[in-house]
Amino acid sequence: MSKISQSRINLIAYACLFASGMATLVYELIWFRYLTLVFGATLYALSAVLCAFMLGLAGGAWGMGRILAKGNGSRRLILWYGIFEGLIGLYALSFPLGLELLEKIYPLVLPADGQAGLALHIMEFLLGTLLMLPATLLMGATLPLVSCWAVGDEKGQIFSRISLLYGWNTLGAVFGCLFTQFFAIQLWGVQGAIRFGMLLNALVFLVCFVCGRIFYQVDQQHSSAKRESNNSIVDEDTGSVNLLIFVMFAYSGMASLSSEILWTRILVFPMGTTLFSFALILATFLSGIALGSLVARRLLGESNWILKFILIEISIGLVCIGILPLLENLTEWTSLADRFFYSIENSPEKTLFIRFLFAFGLMFVPTFGFGLLFPLANHIYSFRLEAVSKSIGNVYSINTLGGVLGTILTPFVFIPLFGIRLSIYLIYAVLILFGVYVLAKYRKQNPVLISAVVLVVLIIGKTVFVPQIETGKSGVHNLARLEINVPEDRIKLLDYKEGEFSTISVVEDTESGARTIYLDGFSTATVSRSFSGSTYMQAMGFVPMVLHPEPKNVLVIGFGTGNTLGIASLFPNANVHGVEIDKNVLKFSKWFSDWNHDVLKRPNTKMFIQDGRAFLRWSRTRYDVIIMEPMSPLQAGVVNLYSKEFYELALDHLEEDGILVQWLPLHLVGREDARSITQTFKNVFPESSVWNSFLTRIVLLVGSREKVNIDKNLFDTKLKNSELKKVAEEMKVMSFLDFADFFITDASHLSAFLENAAEISDDRPILEFSTVSLLPPLKWETDEVFLNMLRHRINNNPPVTGMTLQEREVFDRNFKLRTAQRLAVFSRRYQGPGADAFAKRNYFAGLEAMNIYFATYSKPQVHLDEAQWKK
């Protein structure tokens, strides 16, 4: 074979594997999305899907290695590689059909009581495996196939070529991750991203089809001669050490996937839980592996393969343990990142860069080491087998199977038993101990004695590197987060747990008495005795339950402090179902029992540990009231509870007179995000309206089939209940007028404000790409959105009933005054119309000035330009 022909083979192999790696990550990320819509986004479902995907890769590599071992190394392998890539693309095209079949089968295995148990999770794994297996087997087969084609039987070339082949394939995965998560879905939607993956498969097929016909004609005499010379390049005789190396490499696969999970659980504190953050974490992890593999031959030289392999394994362990003491400063670093995130000097690009630095600083060095190991392991193991393909297939499959084991053990065993940092220490302590044992055996020293000494050192080192988890103070021997604007000496850490799904903490402000629950460092909910401290959560439960004439079946998605669920459970004859994705959140409800009415012990309440959307999708119950109180809409995966398909699903599960309430935190989303959420909600529900609980940064969207009236008689009747009356008084609802004042506007009046707003769908999950997750909204931007809703209260009274004509006249005048008082806040804050009249408490004059202004205002939306009312 000519030198030019060999260089062409290498070029084509690298390019094809790069494209193949991109396509694989596209499919993994997109199919992951699809399957979470069926199984839910619970930890068990996510682990089942990931394990199913990786098992297919391992099986494909192992099987192809054995098939190729029986062949003659024909250059037709490039054609088969192209065919496999084409088949992957065709399967991706037919994937929706398989998904439809899965959606028909899955309800048959669901338990009748709706409680997800071990049997269901096993079925999720089996069904996910069956759905993805044809494609993942083909994906797993491609690396040994193209490697065998490029390497042939030249064992002396395994190290150099496999390092480049694996490196380019993994680098393609990096680009596939970043391109999919940052651009493809946003530009083309989920379906468009899938089509992009199929295009990559098609290109690889065409290249291999054309080039395969050319290279098959190339004379192979030079290759045969090279095989003979290269076969003489054999590493030193090591006997049983080779087998130990193989086992160690399998353990490395477990350690690497375990580390990815554990490092992610650490990095969410400074980086957040948005799509961009998770994409950066995964891309950084893969980048280290890719670069390590690419430079392996140049960095490690031509000899002492086994010794270098062992030393790299030990070095990885030492580095990962050596990083642990730095995590004592994580809370401080997180606070610094928070301050920058909320500073006026920030920009989306700077946020991404800082988040990348966190991921790079923690993960790059050890993942670089993992990248060095793969070509080394292939080279070492190849001399135990006659066939290069079998070696590559075995090494890839055993490393991937180790990763599967890590995916299972880490969330379900390591973290619950040991916590995050101790899990890292134990994993890498075992790796170091294993490496020292093999090193001693390799050097023909006493492995037992040396390992015993190292074990003692590691046991002593545990107390130094991993102090016992404490719950006395945030950030001291724990990962609990500090609130950005609250002094440390005012914060008391009440409880802390590193759970399977998330890290949870409860802190108390000793000055105000406010208590906050954090999930992975994100402030989920705060309760306090001060007015408005818990009002919006109380209103979430109170408003729909008062509006509905007789709510019997009620669903609350999202637990938090349990405040909303507790309010809903107080209503007579209400059978309340609560859905929470993280079971450990329920264990923290004891800290909020004064606010949640000890709801978990109430006989009319039943909790389900499940993904909210999956629960509602497969539930056979129709509800009178559905209350949605999920996490921030911009967090990864939460968009599934704000999409058109979800609202259609919820509407289908409402009784004819049913009501749904959706939480919309204006301070956590941008202007366009709020418009999209409201527009999507309005498009699905025949009747919809906007409510609020005096806290202007949070509004409630109320949807139904029929127009919802605010009935005074119904309100008066329900407040005869002493518990409900007490709750109302806590919200400062002393009268029917106070309750009606929650009403902002009917959504039909928002057409101009919502004009051209993008609709959120499963195919276009636009909330996940909001720049607000990189650059938070300013206060005036949040006020601007709320003002564009509130302005429609002028001359638009709420749909009240149950009053005499005289009562209605009094109500209308008082409601008009309340409207003026609300608008006065914004007029005076931003020097808007009627500001002078409002300053003199001449509310009706100020309201009239507002009315005249809006009547002549030519634009559909009010704009507060840099905290000034734009006239």
N, C-alpha and C positions, 0 to 999 in steps of 0.2 A: 504494500500500500504506500502511496506517495505521501510525502510530508504534508502537501496541500490537502490531500484527501483526509488525513487524520485531523488536521486543524479544522477542516470543515465539519467533520463529525463532532468534534468538541463544541464548536460554535452552535451547531444545530441542537445538540443535546442540552447545552446550557440555556439556550433561548426557549426551547420547548419546556424544559423543567421549570423555568421561571414562570412561563404562562400557565403551566399546570398548577404550580403552587398558588398563583393568583386565583385561578378558578376554584381550587379546593377551598380556599378561605371564603370566597364569595358564597359558595354553596353551604359551607358550614354555618356561616353567620345568618344566611337567609333561611335555611331549613330550621335552624334553631328558633327563629322568629315564628315560623309557621307552627312548629310543634308546641311552643309555649301557648299558642292560642287554643290548642286542643287539650294539652295536659295541664296547662297553667305554668306559672313561673315559680313554683315552689322549689325549694332546694332539692327535694327528691326527684321532681320532674326534670330539672335542669341537669342533675347528675346522671339520670337515666339516659337522657338524650346525648350527652357528651360521651358517656361510656359506650353507648351503642355506635356512635360515629367512630370512635377510636378502635373498637374491636373489629369493625369492618376493615379499617386500614391495616391492622395487625394481621388479620386473616388473609387479606389479599397479598401482602408482602410474603408471608410464610408460604402460601400456596404457589405463588408464581416462582419463588426460588426453587421449589422442588420440581415444578414443571420444566423450567429452563435447564435444570441439572440433567435432564434426560435428553436435551437437544444437542445440537452441534455448534451452537454459537453463531448461527447464520445471520448475515447482515439483513435478513428479512425481519429481524426483530424490530427495526425501526418502523416497518409497516404495521406490525402488530401493536406497537406503542401508539401509533396514530389511530388505529382502529379502536383501541381501548378509550382513547381520549374522545373520539367521536361517539362511542357508546355512552360515555359519561354525559356528554351533551344531550344525547337523545333521551337519556333517563331523566335528566333535569327538565326536559320538555314535557315528559309524561308524569312528573312528580305530582302535579295537582290532582291527577286522577287517583294516584295512590293515597293522597291526603284525603280525598273525598271518601274512599273506602275505609280509611282509618277512622274518620269521623262517624261512620255508620257502625263500626265494630266497637269503638270505645265505650259508648253508652251501655253496651251489653255487659261489660265487666265492672261497671260502677256499682258500689254497694248501695243497697236500698236506703240506708239511713244517711247517706251523703258524707259519711266520715271516711276520709282517705286513710287506709292502713297499709301495712307492708305488702299484702297480696296485690293491691292496686298498683303500688309502685313497681313491683316485679313485672306486672302486666304492661306498664308503661315502658319499661326497659325492653321487653320482648317485642312489643308492637313497634317501638321506635327502631329497634334493630332490624326487624323485617322490612320496614319501609325504606330504610336507608342502605341496607346491606348490598343490594346490587351495585349501587354507585360506589360505596365506600370500598368494597372488595376490588373494584376496578382501580380506584384511586390508589389503594395500597399496593397494587400490583405494578403500578407504573414506575416507581423508583428502581426496583430490582430489574425491571424489564429494560429501561433505558440505560441503566448502569451496566448491565451485561452487554448491551449493544455497544456502548462506548468503550468498555474495558476489555471485552472478550474474555480470554483466559489468561491475560497478562497479569498475574498476581502481583508482580512488582509495581504495577501501575495503579493498584487499588487505592493506595493512600492518597496519591496526588489527584487522581480523577474523581474518586468518591468525595473527597473534601470539596472539590469545586461543584460537582453535581448536586450534592446535598445542600451546599451553601447557596447555590443559585435557586434551588427549589424552595428553600426556606426564605430567601430574600424575596422571591415572588409572593410568598405567603404574607410577608410584611406589607408589600405594596397592595396586595389584595385586601388586607385588613383595613389599611388607611383609606384606600380608594373607595371601598364599599361604605365604610362608616362615615367618611367625611364628604364624599361627593356623589357616588353612584345612586344611593337611595334618595338623597336630597334632589338630585337632578332628574332622575328617571323613575323613581319609585322602586318598590321592592321587586315588582315584575321586571322592570327595566334592568335592575341589577342582575337578576337571574339571566336575562337575555345577554347581558355582557359576559357572564361566565360561559354561556353556551357559545358565544362568538369566539372566545379564547380557545375552547375545545375544538371548534371548527377550524381555526387557523392552525392549531397544532396538527390536526388530522391532514390538512392540505399540505403542510410543509413536509410531514413525514411520508405522505403518499408520493410526493414528487421526488424528494431526496432519497427515499428508500429504493426507488427504481434505479437511481444513478449509482448509489453506493453498492448495490448488490452486484454490479458489474466489475467492481474494483478487485484487482488481484490481491489475494490474502497471503501470498508467500512471505512478504516482509513481516506480516503480523505473526505468522507461525514461527519464523526465526526469532522474533522478539520475545515470543512466549517462552522459547527454550532458554534464552539468556536470562529472562526475568525470573523464571522459576528457580533459578539458582540463588536468587536473593532471598534468603530465609533468615528470619530473626533467630536469635540464639534458642537452643533447646530449653524449654521451660517445663515440660511435663504437665503436671496437674494444675500449674498456675494459670494456664490458658482457660481452664474451666472456671476457675475463681474469677478471672477477669470478666468472663461472660456473665457470671452471676452478679458481679459488681456493676456491670453496665446495666443490667436489668434493674438493679436497685437505684441506679442513677436516674432511670426513667421515672421511677416512683418519686424520687426526691425532687426532680425538676417540676413535675406537675403539682406535687404537694406544695412546693415553694411558690409556684405561680398563684395558687389559691391563697396561701398565707400572706404573701407579699401584697396581693390585691387587697386583702382584708386590712392591711396596714396602710396602704397608699390611699384608700378612699378617704382617710381623715384629711390629709392636706390637699388631695386632688378632687374630692367630691365623687358623687355616684352618677355622673352624667354619662351619656354615650361617648362623648369626646374623651373623658377620662379613662374609661374602660378600653377604648380603642388604643389610646397611647400606651396603656399598661401592656396590652397584648402585643402591640407592635414593637415595643422596647424589648420585651421578653424574647420575641422571635428574632429581632435584629441582632442581639448578642449571640444567639445560636448561629445565625447565618454568617456573621463576620468571623466567629471563631472557626467555623468549618472552612470558610474561604481561605483563611491564612494558615491553616493547620500545617500544611506541608512546608511552607516557607519558614514558619516559626519554629517547627519542631525538628526539622532536619531529616536525616536519612537512617538513623540508627537508634538503638535502645528504646524501641517502641513500648515494650511492656513497662519498663522502668518509668518512662515519661507518662504513660497512662495512669499508673498508680499514683505518681506524684501529683498529677493534675487532679485526680479524685480527692486526694488528701487536701490539696490546696483549696479546692472549692469548699470543702467542709470548714477549713480554718477561716476562710473569708466570710462565709455565711454566719459563723459563730462570732467572728470578730466585729461584725456590723451590729450585733444585738445591743451592746451598751449604748450605741448612738440613739436607739429608739427611746431612751429615757428623755431625750430632748424633743421627741416628736410633737408633744403638745405645744411646746414653745414655737417650734417651726410652723406648726399648723396655724397658730395665732398670727405669726408674721405673714403667712400666706393669706390669711383672712383679711388682715389689714391692707395688704396690697390689693387684694381682690376688690375691696370696697373703696379704694382710694380713687381720686379723680385723675391720677396719672396713669391709671390702668388702661389696657386695650385688650381686645380678644387675642391678638397675637402674643402679647406679653403673658397673658394667662396660660396659653398653650405652652409657651416656652418654659415657664416656671413649673408647670405640671410635668412636663417632659423631664426637667432636671431632677425632680423627685424620683420619677420612675427610673431614670438612667442611673442616678446615684445609688439606688438600692439594688438594682437587678443586673446591671450590665456586666460587671466583672464575673459573677458566678455563671451567668448564661453564656458568656464568652467561653468559659471553661467547658460548659456542656457542649458547645459547638465543636471544640477541639476533640472531644471524646469519640464522636460518631465515626469519622474516618479512621481514627486509631483503632477502634474496636473492630471495624471491618477488616483492616489490614491484619491485625493479630489473629482474628478468628478464621480468616480465609485459609490459613495454612493447616487448619485442622480438617478442612474439607477439600475435596477435589474440585468442586464446582464453585466458581466465583458467585454465580447467581444464588446458590443456596446459602452462601455466607452472607451476602447482602440481605437476602430475605429473612434469614434467622435473626440477624443483628437488629434490623429495623423492627421486626415483629416483637422481639423480646423487650426492646426498649419501650415500644408503644404499650405493650401489656403492662409493663411497670407503671406507665402513666395512667392506665385505667385503674390500677390498684391504688395509686395516689389520689385519684379523683374520688374514689369511694372512701378510703380511710381518713382522709384529711378532715372533711366536714363532719363525718359521722362518728369518728373515733378520736382522732388526735385533738381537735379543738375542744370538744366537750370535756375530754379527760384532762388535758394538759394546758389548754389555752394556746394562744397564737405563738408567743415568743418561746415558750418551753417546747412546743411542737417543733419549731425550727431547730432549736438546740438539740433535741433528741434525734431528729432525723439526720443531722449532720455529725453528731457525735458518733452515731452508728456507722456513718460513712467513713469517718476518720479511723475508727476502730477497725473496720473491715479493711481499709486501705493499709493500715499499719501491719495487720496480720499477713496480708498478701505480700507486702513489701519484705517482711521478715522471712517469709517462706521463699520468696524469690531470691533473696540473698543468702539463703540456706542458714539463717540464724534461728534462734528459738522463738517461734511465733507466739507461743502461749505466754511465755514470761514477758516478752515485750508488750504484748496486748494487755496483759494484766496491769502493767505499770501505766500504760496510757489510759486504761479504764479508770484507775484511781485518780489520775489527773483530771479526767473529764468529769468525774463525780464531784470533785472539789470545785472545778470550774463552773459547775452549774450554779452554785450559790453566788459566784461572782458575776457571771454573765446574765443570769436570769433570776433576779430577785423574786420572791413570792409576790403574787398579785395582791395588791392592797386596795381597799375601798375607802380609805380615809380621806384622800384628797385627790382631786382631778389631776391627772398627768404625773402622779408620783407612783411608779411601779404599775401603771395601767395606761391605757390609751384614751381615757375619757377626755372629752374636749371642753375647752373653756369658751364661754360666750365672749365675743369680741369687745363689747363695751362694758363688761362687768369686772370690777377688780377681783383678783384672785382671793383676797381675804374675805370676800363676801360669798364665795361659792363653797358649798358643802356637798360633797359627794355622798349621796344616800345609798346607792346601790350600783353595781357594775357586773356585767357578765359578758364573756366572749362566747356567744352561742354559735350553733351550727350555721344559722342563716346570716346573722349580723352581730355586731358588738353593740350592746345596749348599756346605757347609763342613765341614772336619774340624779339630777342635781337640784339643789335648793339655794335660792338667793336668801341669805339669812336676814337681809334688811327688809325685803318686801314680802318674804314668805312664798314667793312664786316657785313652783316646781316645774321642771322641764324634763321630758324624756327625749333622749338622743338615740337615734339608730345610725350606726356607722358615722357618728359625728354630725349628723344632720338633725337639727332641732325639729322634732316631729310635732310636739304639742306642748303648750305651757298652760298651767292653771294657777290661779291666784285668787285671793279674796277681794282684790280691787275690782272696781267696775270695769267691764270690758276685758278683764283678764282671762275669763273663760266664756265670755258671752257668745262668741261666734259658735263654739262647740255646743253650747246649750241651745242656741237658736237652730243649729242643724237638726237637732232632735225635736225641738219644740214646734217650730213653724209647720212642718208638714203634718205632724200628728194633730195639731189644732185645726189645720185647714181641712183635713179629711174628716168626713162625718163620723165614721166608725172604723178606725184602722184595726184590723184583726191580725193579719199576717204582715210582718215588718222585717225588712232586711237592711242591715247596716254593714257596709263594706269598709273595713279599716277600723282598727280598735283604738290605737294611740293610748290615751289615758283612760279610755272607756267612758268619757264624759257624755258624748253623744248617745252612745248605746244605753247608758244609764238613764238619760232623760226619756228616751223612747220607751224604755221598759216600765216607766212609772204610769203610763196611760192604762186605764182599766181595759181588760179583755184583749190586750195586745200580746200576741205571741211573737217574740222577737228572735230572729236569727242574726248572729254576728259572724262575720267572716274576717279572719286575720291570717296573713300569710306566714307569720313567724310566731310559733307557739310560745317562745320565751317572752314575748311582749305581754302575754297574759299574766305571767308570773310577777310582773312589775306593777300590776294594777293595784296592789295593796298600798302603794305609796300615794294613790289618788282616790282612795276609797271615800274620802270626805266629799269628793266632787262627783264620782261616778256611781254613788249610792250602792257601793258594794255589789255591782251589777252581776258579777259572775256567780253569786250565790242566790240570785233571784230565780224563783221557780219558772218564770215565764220566758227565760232567756236560754238559748242554746248556741254554743260556739262551734264553729267549724274552722279547722286549720287548713286553709286552701287559698289558692289564688282567686281573687274576687271575680274576675271575668270567667274563669273556667267553672267556678261554682255556679254562677248564674246561668251559664250556657247549658249546663247539664242538669240543672235543678228542674224538678217537675212542679214546683210550687209557683203559684201566681200570687203576687204581693199587692197589698193595698198601698204600702209606702216602701220606697227604696231610697236609702240615704247613702250617698257616696262621699266618703271622707278619706281618700287615698293620700299617698305622699305627694310631694311637689310634682306638678305635671311635667316638669322638665327632667326629672330623674329617669334614668334608663329603664325602659319597660313600662313606666306608668302611663305612657301615651295610650296604651291599650284600653285604659279606662276613660279616655276622652275622645275616642274615635267614633265616626259615623256608625260603624258596624256594632260597636258596643252599645251605643244609644238605641239602635234598632233592636238589639237583643234585650235590653232593659225594658223597652216599651212593650215588647212581646210578652214579657213576664209580669207586666202590670195588669191588674184588674181594670175593667172598663172605666171606673172612676178613680183609678190609682194615680199616685203622685210620686215623682222622683225629684230628689234634691241633689244637686252637684255642687261640691265645694270648688270655688274659683278664687285662689289667692292672688290678687292683682300685684302684690309686692314681690311675688316670686316669678312672675312671667312678664314678658314684654307687651308692648301695645299691640303688636300684630298677633302675638300668641293669644291674648285675651279676646281679640276680635275673632280669631279663628275658632276658639273654643265656643264662644257665644253663637257664632254663625252655624257651626256644626250642630250644636244643641238645638237651635231654632229650626234648622232644616228637618230634623227628625221628629220633634214633638209638635203635634198640631197646635197645642197651646203652650206658651212658655212665658216666663216673667223673671225679673231680676229683683232679688231681695238683699237686705244687708242688716247687720246687727249693730249699727252705730260705729263699728270699726271699719273705716272707709277703705282699708287696704284689702278687705275680704268681702266678696259678695257670694250669694247663693243663687244658683240657677234652678228654677222650679219648672218642671215639665209635666204635661199630662195630655190625655186625649181630649178632655172636655175643659171648658173654661173653669178656672178655680175662683170661686167667690170667697170673700172674707166675711163670714157670717157672725154677726155680733151675738146672736142668741146661742150659737154653737160655742163661741168663745166663753160666754158667761157660764154656760152649763159646765164646760170642762174645768173651769177655774173654781168650781165649787169643791173640787177635790183639793184637800189641804196640801198634799205633796206638790201638786202642779202649781198651786197658788204660790207656794214658797219658792219654787223654781222661777216663776214669773217675776216675783219680787227681786230675786237675785239678779235678774236681767234688767231691772228697773221697768218692768212691764206692770204698771199699776192700773192700767185701764185699757179698754179696747183701742183707744187712740194710740197708745204706746205700741200695741201689737201691730196695728195697721201701718205705723210709721216705719216698720221694717220693709214695707213694700217700696220699691224704687220705681219700676216702670214695667209695663207690658212689653215684651220683646218685639211686638209688631211696630213699636215706635222707633226701633233701633235700625231700621232699614238703611237709612243714610249713613249712620255710623259704621255699619257692617258691610257697606258696599265694597265689592271686589275682595272681601276677606276670603282667604284660602280655606277649603274644607279639609278637616283632618280625617284620614282614613287609614286602614291597615296597610294599604299600598303606599300611602303618602303620610308617614308619621312625622309631620313637619315639626312638631313640638320638640322632638329630640335634637333638632338641628338649630334651635334658637340660640342666637348669640348672647342671650341673657344668661345662659349657663357659663359664659366666659366673661361677661361684663354686666353686672346686675343693674337693674333700673334705678334711676334716681327717684327721690320722693316725688318730685314734681311730675315725673313721667307716670308714676302710679296714680297720682291725683288726676292727671289729665284723662286717663281711661275712666276712672270713676265719675268724673265730672260729665263726660260725654254720655253716661248712662243717667246720672242724676238730673240733668237738665230737662229731661222729658217728664219730670214730675210737675213742671209748670203747666197749669191748666189741665192736668190729667190726673184726676183723683182715682184711687184704687176701686176695684169692683166690690164694694161693700154691700151687704144685705142685712135684713133683720132690724132695721131702724125705722122709726116714724119719720115723717117729713120734717118735723121740727128738730129731731135728733140729727137728721142728716144735714140740715143747714148748719147746726153747730159744729158737727164733725167736719164738714167741708172747710169751714173757716179755720178751725184749729189745725187741720191737716195742711192747709195753705200756709199757715204760720210756721209749721214744722218744716215745710219745704223751703221757705225763706230762710229759716235758721240754718238749715243744712247748706244751702248755697252761699250764705253769708261767710261761712268758713273759707271757702275757696276764693270768693270775691275779695275779701280782706287780705288773704294770704298772698294773692297774686295780683292785687290791684285791678280787679275786673269791674264790670258794669255794676253800678249801685254800691260801690265800696264805701263812699262817704255816708250814704243813708244807712247802710248796715252798721257802720261804726257808731252811729248815733242811736242804734237799736230801732231805727224806723224800718222794720222788716218789710212791710208791705210796699213801701216806696222803693226799697232796694229790689224787691221782687219784680215790681213793675218795670224798673230800669233793666233788669235782666230780661224780662219778657220782650220789651221793645228791641233790645239788642239782638236776641235770637230771631225775632221776626224779620229783622233786616239783614241778618248775617248770611252772607252768600255761600259760605262753605258748609259742607255737611258735618264737619267735625270742629270742635273747639280745640285750639292749640295753645299750650302753655310753652312759649318759646324761652328756653333757659330760665325757667321759674318766673316768667313774666307773662301775664295774659296778653295774647296776641290780638290786638284790636282790628 
